[in-house]
Amino acid sequence: MTSLSADAHAGQALTALRQGTHALHQQLDRLMPLSGAYINRLDYLHHIGLMAAWLRALEPGLRDLRLGLAGGERWSPAARLALIERDVEEAVQAGVDTGLLRWIPEARFDWSVPRAEGEACRLGMVYVLEGSLLGGEVLRRRWGERLAPLQLRSLAVEGMGPRWKALLQLLEQRLSRREQVEAAVRGAQEAFGCMIELAGHSRRQLSVTV
């Protein structure tokens, strides 16, 4: 966990979040199916299957968190899950084998955080969740042509740039004390850790069966 001095203030929150998740981000990038140099529709199905399991884990803990950001529910876990379902249906229609989805487990997540740290911890998770949308935008530009005619709906994040900037401002406002920043870093690390566990498990299972 990132440790901060007693005079930590809001401006340090984003630095702490970036530093506290940098190594985890790199580890996850190496595990995700769309990180390779050559990918196909099966890789995309694998990717969104992992995303679906991860979003289902995050959704209960973030359901009642109100951020007041532009776009509102369009970026919620539930809304993204609906897009993933459409992507899976489209992949099935395109003849992609969905058998690998059985190797993606339901995520297990402990949401019992101290009451005083509840919102700060969840804001750290939101930092990772919204950051994944920025990553999805990059992936969509990189692989959209190669994976056509799939629409890659669950990666489409029109308007995410201004929303991300607004989120960073909100985090600076709400994470104004050292203990809040540390709780947010823990939440962000837990969110990354959950996806790393999911991706690692499915990769191990697939390597055994191939």
PASE-212754 format. One line per field, with one value per residue (C-alpha): residue in three letters; residue number from 1; x, y, z. Coordinates in steps of 0.25 Angstrom, whole numbers. Layout:
REM residues N
res: [ala|...]
n: [NUM|...]
xx: [X|...]
yy: [Y|...]
zz: [Z|...]
***
This chain:
REM residues 210
res: [met|thr|ser|leu|ser|ala|asp|ala|his|ala|gly|gln|ala|leu|thr|ala|leu|arg|gln|gly|thr|his|ala|leu|his|gln|gln|leu|asp|arg|leu|met|pro|leu|ser|gly|ala|tyr|ile|asn|arg|leu|asp|tyr|leu|his|his|ile|gly|leu|met|ala|ala|trp|leu|arg|ala|leu|glu|pro|gly|leu|arg|asp|leu|arg|leu|gly|leu|ala|gly|gly|glu|arg|trp|ser|pro|ala|ala|arg|leu|ala|leu|ile|glu|arg|asp|val|glu|glu|ala|val|gln|ala|gly|val|asp|thr|gly|leu|leu|arg|trp|ile|pro|glu|ala|arg|phe|asp|trp|ser|val|pro|arg|ala|glu|gly|glu|ala|cys|arg|leu|gly|met|val|tyr|val|leu|glu|gly|ser|leu|leu|gly|gly|glu|val|leu|arg|arg|arg|trp|gly|glu|arg|leu|ala|pro|leu|gln|leu|arg|ser|leu|ala|val|glu|gly|met|gly|pro|arg|trp|lys|ala|leu|leu|gln|leu|leu|glu|gln|arg|leu|ser|arg|arg|glu|gln|val|glu|ala|ala|val|arg|gly|ala|gln|glu|ala|phe|gly|cys|met|ile|glu|leu|ala|gly|his|ser|arg|arg|gln|leu|ser|val|thr|val]
n: [1|2|3|4|5|6|7|8|9|10|11|12|13|14|15|16|17|18|19|20|21|22|23|24|25|26|27|28|29|30|31|32|33|34|35|36|37|38|39|40|41|42|43|44|45|46|47|48|49|50|51|52|53|54|55|56|57|58|59|60|61|62|63|64|65|66|67|68|69|70|71|72|73|74|75|76|77|78|79|80|81|82|83|84|85|86|87|88|89|90|91|92|93|94|95|96|97|98|99|100|101|102|103|104|105|106|107|108|109|110|111|112|113|114|115|116|117|118|119|120|121|122|123|124|125|126|127|128|129|130|131|132|133|134|135|136|137|138|139|140|141|142|143|144|145|146|147|148|149|150|151|152|153|154|155|156|157|158|159|160|161|162|163|164|165|166|167|168|169|170|171|172|173|174|175|176|177|178|179|180|181|182|183|184|185|186|187|188|189|190|191|192|193|194|195|196|197|198|199|200|201|202|203|204|205|206|207|208|209|210]
xx: [0|5|8|7|12|3|2|-4|-14|-23|-13|-5|-17|-15|0|-2|-12|-3|9|1|-4|7|13|-1|-5|8|5|-9|-5|4|-8|-20|-23|-23|-9|-2|3|-6|-20|-33|-48|-46|-36|-47|-57|-47|-45|-59|-62|-52|-57|-71|-67|-59|-71|-80|-70|-70|-84|-90|-80|-82|-97|-100|-88|-92|-82|-89|-81|-85|-92|-96|-101|-96|-82|-88|-84|-98|-98|-85|-89|-101|-92|-83|-95|-98|-84|-84|-97|-91|-78|-87|-94|-81|-77|-67|-66|-71|-66|-54|-63|-65|-51|-54|-59|-68|-60|-59|-58|-58|-65|-65|-57|-57|-69|-61|-53|-64|-65|-51|-48|-59|-54|-41|-48|-55|-42|-38|-52|-52|-37|-41|-50|-39|-31|-43|-43|-29|-32|-43|-35|-24|-32|-45|-42|-35|-47|-58|-69|-70|-75|-67|-78|-73|-60|-67|-66|-70|-68|-59|-47|-55|-61|-48|-43|-55|-53|-39|-44|-54|-44|-35|-47|-52|-39|-34|-28|-16|-25|-35|-24|-18|-32|-34|-20|-25|-38|-30|-21|-32|-39|-26|-23|-37|-35|-21|-26|-37|-28|-17|-27|-33|-19|-14|-27|-26|-11|-15|-26|-19]
yy: [0|14|22|37|47|54|66|59|67|66|68|56|47|45|43|32|25|25|20|10|3|5|-9|-16|-9|-14|-28|-28|-23|-35|-44|-39|-45|-33|-29|-38|-34|-43|-45|-51|-51|-62|-53|-42|-52|-56|-41|-37|-50|-46|-32|-37|-45|-33|-23|-33|-33|-18|-15|-18|-9|3|2|13|22|35|43|53|52|54|42|36|22|20|17|8|-6|-11|-2|-8|-22|-20|-16|-28|-37|-31|-33|-48|-50|-44|-52|-65|-60|-59|-73|-71|-82|-78|-90|-83|-75|-87|-84|-71|-72|-63|-53|-54|-40|-35|-22|-21|-8|0|10|22|18|13|24|26|12|11|24|16|5|15|21|7|5|18|16|3|11|19|6|1|13|10|-4|-1|8|-2|-15|-9|-12|-26|-31|-26|-28|-29|-15|-15|-8|-11|-3|9|21|33|45|38|49|60|50|45|59|62|49|53|67|60|51|62|69|57|51|62|54|44|33|35|35|22|16|20|13|0|0|3|-9|-18|-15|-18|-30|-36|-35|-40|-53|-55|-53|-62|-73|-73|-73|-85|-93|-90|-94|-107|-111|-106]
zz: [0|-3|10|10|20|30|22|9|2|-10|-21|-16|-18|-33|-31|-21|-29|-41|-33|-25|-37|-47|-45|-45|-58|-65|-59|-64|-78|-80|-77|-85|-98|-106|-102|-112|-126|-133|-128|-134|-131|-121|-113|-113|-107|-97|-93|-92|-84|-74|-74|-71|-59|-54|-55|-48|-37|-36|-39|-25|-17|-27|-29|-20|-22|-28|-36|-43|-56|-70|-76|-63|-64|-79|-72|-61|-59|-62|-75|-80|-77|-86|-97|-94|-96|-109|-113|-109|-117|-129|-128|-127|-140|-147|-143|-132|-122|-108|-101|-95|-87|-77|-72|-67|-53|-45|-38|-23|-16|-1|-1|14|16|29|29|30|18|9|-1|-2|-5|-15|-22|-24|-31|-39|-43|-49|-55|-63|-67|-73|-82|-87|-90|-97|-106|-110|-113|-121|-130|-131|-134|-140|-154|-151|-144|-154|-155|-140|-135|-122|-115|-101|-104|-110|-100|-108|-99|-89|-90|-83|-74|-69|-67|-58|-50|-47|-42|-34|-28|-24|-17|-9|-5|3|15|16|21|9|-1|5|5|-10|-13|-6|-14|-27|-24|-20|-34|-41|-33|-36|-51|-50|-43|-53|-65|-59|-56|-70|-76|-68|-71|-86|-86|-80|-90|-103]
***
